[in-house]
Amino acid sequence: MTLQDEEAHIEAPEVPPELAEEVPPAKAMTIGALCKALEVEFPDISISKIRYLEDQKLLSPRRTPGGYRLYAAGDVARLRTILRLQRDEFLPLRVIRQELASGRTESDVAAPGGGGNDGAARRKRRPSVTAPSTGALYSLDDVVEETRADPRLVAELEDYGVIKGENRAGTKYYDETEREIVRAVTELARYGVGGRNLRAFRTSADREAALLQQILAPALRSRNAKRRQEAIEALENLAAVTTHLKHLLLIRDLRKIVG
């Protein structure tokens, strides 16, 4: 029996027979059954993780008079959305909460291998190397207000070259990508990660960009429009693949720490 099975057996037993009539099996499931239903798509799912998401007010399953958690179809769909946003878009829980509040649903976040417009819609929500920028610029006050960052943290990020900003008429402005970098670093700062700790990220990103440039530079400089477009599409794909690879390598190494 695995640890997850033991946890399900001990902490999430099936609904007692006397309560079964109030919970039609086709419409609700226990936390243990929920894990079983999701483990094919999310092998790392666990009862403790679902409970943690509940503690963070991202899930609100109803409970029987005996205290058993019961997850309806809407709860399952919401949980899939949360897990996909974590896995596919690497969003922190605070941002996921905002996404859910804005109406983001399971249909907006396609499963792996899903065809049609769902996959395209998911990719469009990620920062893209090929998507045109809106050209929007944000002052320091704007960035601090939107990301809730400490202004000293923003200054530290500039000192370490993580963001640069642009001076216009004596005022420093940041583009959308830099604003989102500040947002992400603010989340890390909650765990004591500061600007000086991010030099490794910056160095890694510089090396990866140099590698992709080396691979695709000739095609990107091509005067043949078709070849150049193919190179741009390849660059986008390589960026996604390298991001996913880094995530997998990180997960592998973190498992060694907790193992």
N, C-alpha and C positions, 0 to 999 in steps of 0.2 A: 504494500500500500504506500502511495507517495505521500509526502508531507501535505500536499493540497487535499488529497483524499481524506487524510486523518483530520485536517482542519474542518473539512466539510462535514465529516462524521461527528466530530465533537461539538462544533460550534454552530452548525447550520443543519440540523436534522430536518427530515421531511416533516411536512405539516401533519400533526396528529390526526388520526381518523375522525375524531369528533369535530375537527375544524375543517375537514376537507370539503364539506358541502358548501362552505362559504367562499372557497377558492377554486373555481373551475380550473383544472390542470392546463387547459388550452389557453387560458388567459393570464395566468400568473405562475411564477416559479420561485423556488427558494434560492438563496444565495449560492448554495452548492450546485443546484441544477443550472443556475445562470453561468457559473464558471465552466461547467461541462459544455454548455451551448456555445460559449465564445472561445474556447481554447484552441479550436482549429485555426481561426484567424489570428488569435492573440495567444500564442503559446505561453507567454509569461504572465497571463492573467492569474490572479489569486484572490482568495477571499479577503485577505488583509488589504489588498489594493482597492478592492471594491469598497470596503469599509472606510478606507482612507478618503476616497472620493466622496463618500457620504459625509464624513467628518468635515470635509472642505465645502459642504453645502452644494455640491454639484449633482448629487442624487438624493432623492427623497422617497424611498420606497414606503409603501404603507405597511403597517404591522398588524398582526392578529392580536386579539386580547392577550394571548400568551407571549407576545413579544417577537414572534417570528417575522423576519423580513420577507415581503412578497413583492416580486417585481412584475409589473404589468408590461404589455407590449411597448408602451411608450417609454417606460424606464429602460428597457433593453435597447431600444433605438437610440435613446439619449446616451447610454453608456457606450454603444458602438461609435457614436459621433465623437465622444470625448477621447476614446482610445485611438481612433484614427487621426484626430488632430494632434495628439501627442506623438504618434509614431510617424505620420507622413509629413506633418508640417512643423514638428518640433516646438509646438507652442507651450508656454508655461501655463499652469492652471489658471492664473489670474486672467490671462488673455483668453483662454478657452471659456471662462465664465462670461466674458464680454461677448464672445462669438455666439454663445448659446442665447444670451440675453437679446442679441440683435436678430435672432431668428434662425441661426445656422442649424440645420437638421441633418439627419442621416443621408437624405437624398442629395444634399449638397456636398457630401464627402464620400466619394466613390470608394468601393472596396478594391483591393489589388486586382488587377486584371480586368476591371470593369471597363466596358467599352462605352461608346456614345459620348454625350456631352459632359457626363459627370466627371470623368477623368480630366477633361480639359478645364472644367470649371475649377477643380481642385488645384491644378497647376497654376492657373491664373492668379490664385490668391497668394502664391509664394513669390518672393522677390525673384525677378527674372533678369538674366543678363541681356536678353533680346527685347523684352517689352519696353516700349518707349516710356521715359519718365514724364510725369505730369509737369515737371519743372517747378513744383512747389518748393518753397524755401521756408524755413522756420527759424525764428529768432530763439535765443537762449531761453527767454521767458516762455515761448511757445513749447519748446522741447520739455522744459521742466514741468510745465503745467500738464502736458499730455502724457508724459512718462512717469511723473512723480519722482524724478531723479533728483538727487542732491546736486546743486550747481557745482560743488567741489568735485564731484565724481565726473561731471562733464569736462571740467578743466583738466582733471587727471587723465582722462582719455585722450585729450588733445596733447598733453605733455608726452604721452607714450606713443603717439602717432596712430592710435586706433581710429580716431576721427580727425578731420582737418577743419571743416567749416570753410566759410568764404566771407571775406570782409567786403561789405558794401556800405559806403558812406559812413564808415566808422562803426558799423554794427556787424556782428558776427551772425551768419546764417548757416543753417544745416539743411541738407536735402533729406528726402524721405528715407533713404537707406541709412544715413547716419542717425536719423531720429530713431529708427527701429533698432540700430545697434545700441544706442543709449538705453532703449527700453529693455533689451535683452540683458545688458550688463547690470541694469538696476535690479533685475530679478536675481542675478548671480550675487550682487552685493548683499542681498539678504543673508547669504551664507558666508559672508566675510571675504568674498572675492573682490579684489581691487584692481585698479588700472595696471599696476605693475605685474599682476598675475596674468594679464591678457597678452603680454608680449609673445607668449608661445602661440596663441591663436593667430596673432598678426603675422608672425613668421611663417606659420603653417600655411596661411592663406596666400601669402606672397609666393611661397614655393609652388603651391598648387597652380596659381595663376600663371607662373612662369612655365610650368610644365605644359599646361594646356596651350599656351601661346606657342611653345616650341612645336607642339604636335600640329597645330592648325594654322599657324601664321602664314605659310605659303598660300593656302587656299583662301584665307581671309583677305589676302592682298590681291587675289586674282581679279582680272578685269572681266572675266566671264561671270555674268550675273548669276547664272544657275549654279556654278561651282561655289560662288561666294555664299549664296543662300544655303546651300547644303552644308557648308562649313559653319555657318551661324547656327543652324539646327543641331549640328554635331556638338558645337560648343555648349549649347543649352543642355543637351543630353549628358555630355560628359560632366558638366557642373552638377547635375542631379545625381549621377552615378557616384561621383567622388564624395558628395555629401552623405549619401547613403552608406558608402564604404566606411567613412569616418565614424558614422554612428554605430555600425556593426563592430568595428574594432574597439570602440569605446565600451560598448556593452560587453564584449568578450573580456576586456581587461577588468571591468568593474565586477564581473561575475567572479573573477579570481579573488578580488578583495573580499567579497561577502561570502565566498565559498570557504 
